[in-house]
Amino acid sequence: MTLVISGIGICQGIVSGQARVITTSFPAPTKLQLSKNEAELQVLRYQAALAIATQQLNAIRQQVTHEISVDIASFIDAHLLMIQDVALTQGTIQIIRTELCNAEWALHMQREVLIEIFEQVEDEYIRTRQDDIDHVIARIQHILHYGPSHPEAFNQLENSSHKIIISDKISAADLILLKTQGAQGVIIEQGGPTSHTAILARSLNIPCVIGAHHACQYANDGDIVLMDGEQGLVIVAPSPNVIEFFTRKDKLQQQKNDELQQLSSLKAATQDGTAVTLRANMELPQDIDSAHQVQAEGIGLYRTEYLFMRQSQMPNEEEQFEHYLGIIKAMAPHPVTIRTIDLGSDKQASWLKKAGLNPMKNPALGLRAIRLCLHTPEIFIPQLRAILRASHYGTVRLLLPMLTCAQEIIQVKELLEKIKYELQEENIPFDTKMPLGGMIETPAAALMADVFAKHLDFFSLGTNDLIQYTLAIDRENDTVNYLYEPIHPAVLTLIKKTINAANKKSIPVALCGEMGGDPRYTRLLLGLGLREFSVQPAFLLAVKAGIYKTVLDQKLTRHINLLMKTPTPGERKEVLDRINEL
């Protein structure tokens, strides 16, 4: 019987093969009451398990081949750092000694303590960090439960070639193993689209569906499984007609990709000759190569959080300078827009807690992004100094996240002037005219855009947060994500107001959120006045194709005005469809 399971599509590709179902979970540990001497033996046992887990991760790290052009080591390093973290090591040992219990139970209890911190906020990056903790703890529990000689779940596969791997969880380290074993695709019950596993699947170009709930229950070893890594569809025991349909779809997608590649060397412009700038969003090192492949006109958004989140301590000024310099030189002569760290809400770094900045009950509305930076100059100043120093070697634009009032911009400007004076005193060169921009990603910023335009050199519309803050919903929450609507009139009104304010002051305005990378909205955004997009490299050519098909005329304007007055989501989708048929 054919069965369809829906999930989240992570990496484009339609593949089929035999299912290999691997469940990584095992029975929950029970508490054993021990004597003091027995508890000390459990401490030694736990420390031995940590050492073995470290050896396993280092061994996986050695399997990374030169053909894989991605900084995979950083994913493994993240797990290695967690194993060394005091909260995991000493916290568990303290429970063993305090409660005189077995190591499995103590680790289980310490997991509850750590996860409780992350579950205070239901945002995707928080869940990402929770996934990493679960992966690390599961590895240690596996060693404690089965013993050091028992092979890891994914090491039991001698050959994954032409296999579709279905599992409850797959860590980034596990995915590397599956890649080396030749897995055709992976289907995962748990996880989110921005987890390390999801990011790595995209980088390794492994067709992947994540969040496919109960897939391990509905599929058996040996079942023929077809998966659509773009649409997030998993089909167990597909009929010949279904296979034929998806085979045709895959061929058409390949043809479309080949056609899009032909656009890479052409400048983006509408049918009526209006020039459009297409830049790339960047977070991971391999994004530079991807940006070059599609010939992006620079980096429109470099999220520096990744540099800060992957280390156990804050990178110093010199480390940051060398990192930024490498990106600037790699993208020359194109500009690089560097956004200052946006930590504190759904994006956490382990060293923040050490700095006395503990998780808050509602961090999305608390000390985050520019607020965090201005509150902690010891974090902000080294980054500003590093960016200024790097600006001497190429075209750099500085971007401030999560602005809500003009006073924040004024404070940053005053701080920049002080740093510039210090650099001049130290005879360190920098670009004295480095542009300063602001993210428009809160309703307050959009409503104040005309005021902000007096203080800034450019705008960047962050639609991910703008939509969530405007509509007061978490798009990752299954119960309310149907309300996440980029074409809601309130959202479009704020976007239009921001573009108008920028045009009035003759400053550039880009859009760097996911909305900009979705071809369904390309013509709409152009009609609203947008002339600069910053998108993930994988989506840039599809957006460029949409630009070439657009005519900026009164007919488009009338349809957009109608869309902004249409009352219901269903009717708005119909109007959007008509816009894309113009």
FENURNOR-V18637 format. One line per field, one symbol per residue. ss: DSSP state (H for helix, E for strand, - for the rest). Layout:
# FENURNOR-V18637
ss->???
This chain:
# FENURNOR-V18637
ss->--EEEE-EEEE--EEEEEEEEE-------------HHHHHHHHHHHHHHHHHHHHHHHHHHH----------HHHHHHHHHHHH-HHHHHHHHHHHHHH---HHHHHHHHHHHHHHHH-----HHHHHHHHHHHHHHHHHHHHHHH------HHHH----E-EEEEE----HHHHHHHHH--E-EEEE-------HHHHHHHHH---EEE----HHHH-----EEEEE----EEEE---HHHHHHHHHHHHHHHHHHHHHH-------E-----E-EEEEEE----HHHHHHH-----EEEEE-HHHHH-------HHHHHHHHHHHHHHH----EEEE----------HHHHH--------HHH---HHHHHHH-HHHHHHHHHHHHHHHHH--EEEEE-----HHHHHHHHHHHHHHHHHHHH---------EEEEEE--HHHHH-HHHH-----EEEE-HHHHHHHHH---------HHH-----HHHHHHHHHHHHHHHH---EEEE--HHHH-HHHHHHHHH----EEEE-HHHHHHHHHHHH-----HHHHHHHHHH-----HHHHHHHHHHHHH-
